Amino acid sequence: MRVLVINSDSMGRGDVELGQKLIGSFLRKLWARGDGPDAIVFYNSGVKLLARGSTVLDALEGLANAGVDLLACGTCVSFFSLKDSLAVGRVSDMGEIAELLMTADQTVTL
């Protein structure tokens, strides 16, 4: 099982606007490949990518429709008041996330 971890709503350190463009480009390229991970875990500000108004919902919906399990950290969703705003994926908890990460064959963190 391959798991991708996204812990921010932008990619890399430095300019936030550039980082947001990079995460969008990455997710769209991942979707286009057709061989994405089995699951993507979103925590901290990464959960914002799953919410209405996110500029990457097209890619995330495409990945979800391709069978990728999109898991949002429930504590993070609550912290950012996004419970009623999630457009794609599902709310999870740290127990499930820990189990998923510890049993994955491959984990990549952005």
ABEGO torsion letter per residue (X at the ends): XBBBBBABABBEBEBAAAAAAAAAAAAAAAAAAGBBBABBBBBEAAAAAABBGBAAAAAAAAAAAAGBBBBBBAAAAAAAGAAAABABEBBBBAAAAAAAAAABABBBBX
